[in-house]
């Protein structure tokens, strides 16, 4: 769990970066900068890909847990990068809540979409039955999402990006990975 003031600073950064006319950071740089704000360490060594950043955080003891979520193709078979993704096997939104459990507080996740093709920060503010989930990146700032919106966004983007790359001759793995950060 993290202090509300640190979460608020992260949100301000994500929204300011999104609104920049020039000099907007790309997704991994945006995620890394948000994490540096969270830990109040602008020199924190992170990677040029989300899995490298999360590995660095894991080595520092700052990852509580992680989950890999897969997709099904139109024939309800797990995708491996060969077939077009159709739907998530497991809800990302429900997995976030499962990883948090019964705890209340402010939580931060790293989210890798399509095996690192896009890096997103997820913020969850939980107070008993009130749960607010924010999806934060350089494309939209911090956007509050419900279950259908978050899962739909990830499914839509994964499908779109997979097809775009497949048309160019590259079929990519479609897995989504969540890392729960801790102090």
C-alpha positions in Angstrom: 0.0 0.0 0.0 1.1 3.5 -0.7 0.3 6.9 0.8 -2.5 8.8 -0.9 -0.2 11.8 -1.5 2.2 9.7 -3.6 -0.7 8.3 -5.6 -2.0 11.8 -6.2 1.4 13.0 -7.4 1.6 10.1 -9.9 -1.9 10.9 -11.3 -0.9 14.6 -11.7 2.3 13.5 -13.6 0.4 11.1 -15.9 -2.2 13.7 -16.8 0.4 16.4 -17.3 2.4 14.1 -19.6 -0.7 13.2 -21.6 -1.6 16.9 -22.1 1.9 17.9 -23.3 1.9 19.3 -26.9 5.6 18.4 -27.2 8.0 16.1 -25.3 5.4 13.6 -24.3 7.2 10.5 -22.8 6.6 7.1 -24.5 4.9 4.3 -22.5 7.8 2.7 -20.7 9.4 6.0 -19.9 6.0 7.2 -18.6 5.6 4.1 -16.4 9.2 4.4 -15.1 8.8 8.0 -14.2 5.6 7.3 -12.4 7.3 4.6 -10.4 10.2 7.0 -9.5 7.6 9.5 -8.2 5.9 6.7 -6.2 9.2 5.7 -4.5 10.4 9.3 -4.3 13.7 8.3 -6.1 14.3 9.9 -9.4 17.5 7.9 -9.9 15.8 4.5 -9.4 17.4 2.2 -12.0 14.7 0.8 -14.2 14.7 -0.9 -17.6 13.9 0.0 -21.2 11.1 -2.6 -21.2 8.4 -3.3 -18.6 9.7 -6.8 -17.7 13.2 -5.3 -17.1 11.8 -2.6 -14.9 9.7 -5.1 -12.9 12.7 -7.4 -12.6 14.8 -4.5 -11.1 11.9 -3.7 -8.7 11.7 -7.4 -7.8 15.4 -7.5 -7.0 14.9 -4.5 -4.7 12.0 -6.4 -2.9 9.4 -4.0 -4.3 7.2 -6.6 -6.1 4.7 -8.4 -3.8 3.3 -10.7 -6.5 2.7 -11.0 -10.2 0.2 -12.9 -12.5 0.3 -13.7 -16.2 -3.1 -13.7 -17.9 -3.6 -15.3 -21.3 -6.0 -15.0 -24.2 -8.3 -17.4 -26.1 -8.6 -17.4 -29.8 -12.0 -17.7 -31.6 -11.9 -21.5 -31.1 -11.5 -21.1 -27.3 -7.9 -22.3 -27.5 -5.1 -20.5 -25.6 -3.2 -18.2 -27.9 0.6 -18.6 -28.2 1.2 -15.9 -30.8 0.1 -17.9 -33.7 -3.6 -17.2 -33.7 -5.6 -14.0 -33.3 -6.6 -13.2 -29.7 -10.3 -13.1 -29.1 -10.9 -12.8 -25.3 -9.1 -12.9 -22.0 -9.3 -16.2 -20.2 -9.4 -14.3 -16.8 -10.6 -10.8 -16.1 -7.7 -8.4 -15.4 -10.0 -6.3 -13.2 -11.0 -9.3 -11.1 -7.3 -10.4 -10.9 -6.3 -7.0 -9.6 -8.9 -7.3 -6.8 -7.9 -10.9 -6.1 -4.2 -9.9 -5.7 -5.2 -7.1 -3.3 -7.5 -9.4 -1.3 -9.3 -7.9 1.7 -6.8 -5.1 2.3 -7.9 -1.5 2.0 -5.6 1.2 0.8 -3.8 2.5 -2.3 -2.2 0.0 -4.6 -0.1 0.3 -7.8 0.4 -2.3 -10.5 2.6 -2.5 -13.6 0.6 -3.8 -16.5 2.2 -5.3 -19.6 -0.2 -5.6 -22.6 0.6 -8.0 -25.4 3.9 -9.3 -23.8 5.3 -5.8 -23.3 4.1 -4.1 -26.5 2.5 -1.5 -24.2 3.3 -0.5 -20.6 0.5 0.8 -18.3 0.3 1.8 -14.6 -2.8 0.7 -12.8 -3.8 2.5 -9.6 -6.4 0.9 -7.3 -7.9 2.9 -4.4 -9.8 0.6 -2.2 -11.9 1.5 0.9 -14.1 -1.4 1.9 -16.8 -1.6 -0.8 -15.6 1.5 -2.7 -13.1 0.6 -5.3 -11.7 3.0 -7.9 -9.4 1.6 -10.6 -7.3 4.0 -12.8 -5.5 3.0 -16.0 -2.6 5.4 -16.6 -0.4 5.9 -19.6 0.9 8.5 -22.0 -2.1 8.1 -24.4 -4.9 9.1 -22.0 -3.4 10.1 -18.7 -5.2 8.5 -15.7 -8.7 7.2 -16.7 -11.1 5.6 -14.2 -12.2 2.2 -15.4 -14.8 -0.3 -14.3 -14.4 -4.0 -15.0 -15.9 -3.9 -18.5 -13.9 -0.8 -19.5 -10.5 -2.2 -18.3 -11.0 -5.7 -19.7 -12.5 -4.3 -22.9 -9.6 -1.9 -23.3 -7.0 -4.6 -22.9 -8.8 -7.0 -25.2 -9.4 -4.4 -27.9 -5.8 -3.1 -27.9 -4.4 -6.6 -27.8 -6.5 -7.7 -30.7 -5.9 -4.5 -32.7 -2.1 -4.5 -32.2 -1.8 -8.2 -32.8 -3.6 -7.9 -36.1 -1.6 -4.8 -37.1 1.6 -6.7 -36.5 0.4 -9.9 -38.1 -0.4 -8.0 -41.3 3.3 -7.0 -41.3 4.3 -10.6 -40.9 5.0 -10.6 -37.1 2.7 -12.6 -34.9 3.2 -11.7 -31.2 2.5 -13.4 -27.9 -0.7 -11.9 -26.4 -0.2 -12.5 -22.7 -0.9 -9.7 -20.2 1.2 -9.5 -17.0 0.3 -7.7 -13.8 2.9 -6.9 -11.1 1.7 -5.7 -7.7 4.2 -3.2 -6.2 4.9 -2.7 -2.6 6.8 -0.3 -0.3 
